[in-house]
Structure formats: structure tokens, C-alpha cells
Amino acid sequence: IGNNITYYWNGSKLKISPLEQVELLKKLYENGFGFQQENIDTVKSAIFISEYDGNKLYGKTGTGRVGEDDVNGWFIGYIEATNNTYFFSVSVQAESNANGAAASQIAASIFKEMGIIIDS
């Protein structure tokens, strides 16, 4: 993680692919790491975003910056729907204006098209 632990995820050599993010999130969700259930519940509570029509949205955004420019945005999470649990990772990259908010807007439009979450 380098010498600066405050910003090690921004622009460092630490990399995780969107697929790896989903795999890690799914393993955490299923407690494949063997953590105490109360710790899993605490993380789940911390990433809870909203509930709409019985569907619960959990997630986390992030933004990678180079200088003053937002060059990498992501939104990962899952939706607990009545018939399934959907895991997702949205990543956007550009020379500027690529941030977590942009990634979450893309995800929201996909959820709306799928009829899973209408209001996020």
C-alpha cells in the first residue's frame, strides 16, 4: 500500500478489477471469510443505501484522482430483491469527471431498466 496509508487506493499500484470486486463482495455477503455474523451485519448496515418496494440497495462509491482530475469512478454493491440477489460493479474512466457519482448514475439507470430499483 506504500508509505501514505491515507490515500493508497488513489493512483497507486494497488489494482482490483470490477469482476474481482464483485467476487470479493459476494464472498463477504455469503461470509466465505468466516467472520463473526455481527461484523458482517455491521458492514452490511454501513453500506445500506435505500429500500424501494421491498428491494434493498447496498453499495459503495469511490473516485480515483490524478492531480485535480477525477479519472476513475466506481460503484459496487448488491441488491436484495424479492426473487434474487444481484451483485454489481460499475467502473468509469475518463480524463476528467469520472467519479463515483457518475458510476452510481449509470448503475441506477441499469437498475431502472431491469425494473429492480426505481428510486435510488
matplotlib code that plots the C-alpha trace (Angstrom):
import matplotlib.pyplot as plt

x = [0.0, 3.0, 4.0, 0.8, -1.9, -4.5, -4.7, -3.2, -6.2, -5.9, -3.5, -1.4, -0.2, -3.0, -5.5, -8.6, -10.8, -14.6, -15.0, -12.7, -14.7, -17.9, -16.3, -15.0, -18.4, -20.2, -17.8, -18.3, -22.1, -22.0, -19.5, -17.0, -14.2, -15.7, -16.2, -18.5, -22.0, -22.2, -19.3, -20.9, -24.1, -22.2, -20.6, -24.0, -25.5, -22.7, -23.2, -27.1, -28.3, -32.0, -35.1, -37.7, -40.7, -39.1, -35.8, -32.7, -29.7, -26.3, -23.2, -20.1, -18.7, -15.2, -13.2, -9.6, -7.9, -4.8, -3.9, -7.2, -9.0, -11.4, -10.2, -11.7, -15.1, -16.7, -19.8, -20.0, -22.7, -25.7, -29.4, -31.5, -34.7, -37.6, -36.5, -32.7, -29.6, -27.8, -24.2, -22.7, -19.7, -19.7, -16.4, -16.0, -12.7, -12.0, -9.6, -12.0, -15.4, -15.1, -16.2, -18.3, -21.4, -21.2, -20.8, -23.8, -25.9, -25.1, -26.0, -29.3, -30.3, -29.5, -31.5, -34.4, -34.3, -34.2, -37.2, -35.2, -34.8, -36.8, -35.7, -32.1]
y = [0.0, 2.3, 4.9, 7.0, 4.8, 7.7, 7.6, 4.3, 3.5, 6.6, 6.2, 3.6, 0.2, -1.5, -2.7, -4.7, -5.5, -5.0, -8.8, -9.2, -6.5, -8.5, -11.8, -10.3, -8.6, -11.9, -13.8, -11.2, -11.4, -15.2, -14.9, -17.0, -15.4, -16.9, -13.5, -13.2, -12.6, -9.4, -8.0, -8.9, -7.2, -4.1, -3.8, -4.5, -1.7, 0.7, 0.2, 0.2, 2.9, 2.6, 0.4, 0.6, -1.6, -4.3, -4.2, -3.2, -1.5, -1.7, -0.2, 2.0, 4.6, 5.7, 8.1, 7.9, 11.3, 12.3, 15.8, 17.7, 15.4, 12.6, 9.9, 6.7, 6.3, 3.2, 1.9, -1.6, -3.3, -5.6, -5.5, -7.9, -8.3, -10.5, -13.1, -12.8, -11.0, -9.0, -8.1, -5.4, -3.2, -0.2, 1.5, 4.6, 6.0, 9.3, 12.2, 14.1, 13.9, 10.1, 9.7, 7.6, 9.7, 9.1, 5.4, 5.3, 7.2, 4.6, 1.8, 3.5, 3.7, 0.0, -1.0, 1.1, -0.7, -4.0, -3.0, -3.8, -0.3, 2.7, 5.2, 5.1]
z = [0.0, 0.1, 2.6, 2.6, 4.0, 3.8, 0.0, -1.0, -3.2, -5.3, -8.2, -6.6, -7.9, -6.0, -8.6, -8.4, -11.4, -11.4, -11.5, -8.5, -6.7, -7.3, -6.3, -3.1, -2.3, -2.9, -0.7, 2.1, 1.6, 2.0, 4.8, 2.9, 5.1, 8.3, 10.1, 13.1, 11.9, 13.9, 11.9, 8.6, 9.8, 10.7, 7.2, 5.6, 7.7, 6.8, 3.1, 3.1, 0.7, 0.2, 0.0, -2.6, -3.0, -0.8, -2.8, -0.7, -2.3, -0.7, -2.2, -2.0, -4.4, -4.9, -7.0, -8.2, -8.8, -10.7, -9.7, -9.7, -12.1, -11.3, -13.7, -12.3, -10.6, -9.4, -7.6, -6.3, -4.3, -4.4, -4.5, -2.3, -4.4, -3.5, -6.1, -6.2, -5.0, -7.7, -7.3, -9.5, -10.2, -12.4, -13.4, -15.4, -16.7, -18.4, -18.4, -16.1, -14.4, -13.9, -10.3, -8.0, -8.6, -12.4, -11.8, -9.5, -12.0, -14.6, -12.2, -11.3, -15.0, -15.4, -12.3, -13.6, -17.0, -15.2, -13.0, -9.9, -8.3, -9.4, -6.8, -5.6]

ax = plt.figure().add_subplot(projection="3d")
ax.plot(x, y, z, "-o")
ax.set_aspect("equal")
plt.show()
